[in-house]
Amino acid sequence: MSELTADDVKKVASLARLTLAEGDVARYQEQLGNVLNYVDRLDEVDTTDVEPMAHAIETVNVFRQDEPRDSLDREQALANAPQTDGTYFLVPAILDEG
Protein backbone atom coordinates (compact mmCIF):
# COMPACT_ATOMS: atom_id res chain seq x y z
CA MET A 1 0.00 0.00 0.00
CA SER A 2 1.20 3.50 -0.69
CA GLU A 3 2.03 5.77 2.23
CA LEU A 4 -0.73 7.83 3.75
CA THR A 5 -0.01 11.52 3.27
CA ALA A 6 -0.86 14.45 5.50
CA ASP A 7 -3.29 15.61 2.81
CA ASP A 8 -5.03 12.21 2.98
CA VAL A 9 -5.49 12.62 6.74
CA LYS A 10 -6.83 16.15 6.30
CA LYS A 11 -9.30 14.94 3.67
CA VAL A 12 -10.56 12.11 5.89
CA ALA A 13 -10.90 14.57 8.78
CA SER A 14 -12.82 16.94 6.53
CA LEU A 15 -15.16 14.16 5.38
CA ALA A 16 -15.76 13.24 9.03
CA ARG A 17 -16.32 16.93 9.80
CA LEU A 18 -13.40 16.97 12.23
CA THR A 19 -11.02 19.85 12.80
CA LEU A 20 -7.46 18.72 13.48
CA ALA A 21 -4.71 20.84 14.91
CA GLU A 22 -1.66 20.86 12.65
CA GLY A 23 0.29 18.96 15.32
CA ASP A 24 -2.29 16.15 15.33
CA VAL A 25 -2.03 15.47 11.59
CA ALA A 26 1.31 13.65 11.85
CA ARG A 27 0.11 11.54 14.77
CA TYR A 28 -3.09 10.54 12.95
CA GLN A 29 -1.14 9.95 9.76
CA GLU A 30 0.90 7.30 11.57
CA GLN A 31 -2.10 5.79 13.36
CA LEU A 32 -4.30 5.62 10.26
CA GLY A 33 -1.37 4.22 8.30
CA ASN A 34 -1.00 1.44 10.88
CA VAL A 35 -4.71 0.62 10.64
CA LEU A 36 -4.61 0.50 6.84
CA ASN A 37 -1.47 -1.67 6.89
CA TYR A 38 -3.21 -4.09 9.24
CA VAL A 39 -6.26 -4.22 6.97
CA ASP A 40 -3.94 -4.92 4.02
CA ARG A 41 -2.84 -8.08 5.82
CA LEU A 42 -6.34 -9.46 5.25
CA ASP A 43 -5.55 -9.64 1.54
CA GLU A 44 -3.00 -12.34 2.39
CA VAL A 45 -5.67 -14.69 3.76
CA ASP A 46 -6.82 -17.41 1.34
CA THR A 47 -10.60 -17.06 1.11
CA THR A 48 -11.03 -19.26 -1.97
CA ASP A 49 -13.38 -21.75 -0.29
CA VAL A 50 -15.09 -19.25 2.03
CA GLU A 51 -18.67 -18.44 1.13
CA PRO A 52 -19.56 -14.72 1.40
CA MET A 53 -21.89 -13.93 4.27
CA ALA A 54 -23.71 -10.94 5.64
CA HIS A 55 -22.75 -11.58 9.28
CA ALA A 56 -19.78 -13.19 10.98
CA ILE A 57 -22.06 -15.39 13.07
CA GLU A 58 -25.33 -17.12 12.28
CA THR A 59 -28.27 -14.89 13.12
CA VAL A 60 -31.76 -15.98 14.08
CA ASN A 61 -34.89 -13.86 13.99
CA VAL A 62 -35.88 -13.31 17.61
CA PHE A 63 -38.96 -11.23 16.92
CA ARG A 64 -42.37 -12.46 17.98
CA GLN A 65 -45.05 -13.10 15.44
CA ASP A 66 -46.92 -9.96 14.43
CA GLU A 67 -50.40 -10.83 15.59
CA PRO A 68 -53.23 -8.40 16.33
CA ARG A 69 -54.08 -7.96 20.00
CA ASP A 70 -55.94 -5.52 22.21
CA SER A 71 -54.21 -2.21 22.83
CA LEU A 72 -53.89 -0.40 26.16
CA ASP A 73 -56.86 1.54 27.37
CA ARG A 74 -56.34 5.29 27.81
CA GLU A 75 -55.83 5.06 31.58
CA GLN A 76 -53.07 2.45 31.24
CA ALA A 77 -51.38 4.36 28.42
CA LEU A 78 -51.28 7.60 30.44
CA ALA A 79 -50.38 5.93 33.76
CA ASN A 80 -46.63 6.65 33.61
CA ALA A 81 -46.74 9.90 31.64
CA PRO A 82 -44.89 12.79 33.30
CA GLN A 83 -47.79 15.12 32.46
CA THR A 84 -51.29 14.46 31.23
CA ASP A 85 -54.64 16.17 31.23
CA GLY A 86 -56.42 12.83 31.61
CA THR A 87 -57.01 12.53 27.89
CA TYR A 88 -53.69 13.40 26.23
CA PHE A 89 -49.97 13.39 26.95
CA LEU A 90 -48.79 16.93 27.73
CA VAL A 91 -45.41 17.87 26.28
CA PRO A 92 -43.47 21.16 26.10
CA ALA A 93 -44.10 23.26 23.01
CA ILE A 94 -41.23 23.12 20.51
CA LEU A 95 -42.56 25.37 17.77
CA ASP A 96 -43.10 29.12 17.89
CA GLU A 97 -46.61 30.35 17.38
CA GLY A 98 -45.37 32.97 14.88
C-alpha positions as CSV (number, residue, x, y, z in Angstrom):
1,M,0.0,0.0,0.0
2,S,1.2,3.5,-0.7
3,E,2.0,5.8,2.2
4,L,-0.7,7.8,3.8
5,T,0.0,11.5,3.3
6,A,-0.9,14.5,5.5
7,D,-3.3,15.6,2.8
8,D,-5.0,12.2,3.0
9,V,-5.5,12.6,6.7
10,K,-6.8,16.1,6.3
11,K,-9.3,14.9,3.7
12,V,-10.6,12.1,5.9
13,A,-10.9,14.6,8.8
14,S,-12.8,16.9,6.5
15,L,-15.2,14.2,5.4
16,A,-15.8,13.2,9.0
17,R,-16.3,16.9,9.8
18,L,-13.4,17.0,12.2
19,T,-11.0,19.8,12.8
20,L,-7.5,18.7,13.5
21,A,-4.7,20.8,14.9
22,E,-1.7,20.9,12.7
23,G,0.3,19.0,15.3
24,D,-2.3,16.2,15.3
25,V,-2.0,15.5,11.6
26,A,1.3,13.7,11.9
27,R,0.1,11.5,14.8
28,Y,-3.1,10.5,12.9
29,Q,-1.1,9.9,9.8
30,E,0.9,7.3,11.6
31,Q,-2.1,5.8,13.4
32,L,-4.3,5.6,10.3
33,G,-1.4,4.2,8.3
34,N,-1.0,1.4,10.9
35,V,-4.7,0.6,10.6
36,L,-4.6,0.5,6.8
37,N,-1.5,-1.7,6.9
38,Y,-3.2,-4.1,9.2
39,V,-6.3,-4.2,7.0
40,D,-3.9,-4.9,4.0
41,R,-2.8,-8.1,5.8
42,L,-6.3,-9.5,5.3
43,D,-5.5,-9.6,1.5
44,E,-3.0,-12.3,2.4
45,V,-5.7,-14.7,3.8
46,D,-6.8,-17.4,1.3
47,T,-10.6,-17.1,1.1
48,T,-11.0,-19.3,-2.0
49,D,-13.4,-21.7,-0.3
50,V,-15.1,-19.3,2.0
51,E,-18.7,-18.4,1.1
52,P,-19.6,-14.7,1.4
53,M,-21.9,-13.9,4.3
54,A,-23.7,-10.9,5.6
55,H,-22.7,-11.6,9.3
56,A,-19.8,-13.2,11.0
57,I,-22.1,-15.4,13.1
58,E,-25.3,-17.1,12.3
59,T,-28.3,-14.9,13.1
60,V,-31.8,-16.0,14.1
61,N,-34.9,-13.9,14.0
62,V,-35.9,-13.3,17.6
63,F,-39.0,-11.2,16.9
64,R,-42.4,-12.5,18.0
65,Q,-45.1,-13.1,15.4
66,D,-46.9,-10.0,14.4
67,E,-50.4,-10.8,15.6
68,P,-53.2,-8.4,16.3
69,R,-54.1,-8.0,20.0
70,D,-55.9,-5.5,22.2
71,S,-54.2,-2.2,22.8
72,L,-53.9,-0.4,26.2
73,D,-56.9,1.5,27.4
74,R,-56.3,5.3,27.8
75,E,-55.8,5.1,31.6
76,Q,-53.1,2.4,31.2
77,A,-51.4,4.4,28.4
78,L,-51.3,7.6,30.4
79,A,-50.4,5.9,33.8
80,N,-46.6,6.7,33.6
81,A,-46.7,9.9,31.6
82,P,-44.9,12.8,33.3
83,Q,-47.8,15.1,32.5
84,T,-51.3,14.5,31.2
85,D,-54.6,16.2,31.2
86,G,-56.4,12.8,31.6
87,T,-57.0,12.5,27.9
88,Y,-53.7,13.4,26.2
89,F,-50.0,13.4,27.0
90,L,-48.8,16.9,27.7
91,V,-45.4,17.9,26.3
92,P,-43.5,21.2,26.1
93,A,-44.1,23.3,23.0
94,I,-41.2,23.1,20.5
95,L,-42.6,25.4,17.8
96,D,-43.1,29.1,17.9
97,E,-46.6,30.4,17.4
98,G,-45.4,33.0,14.9
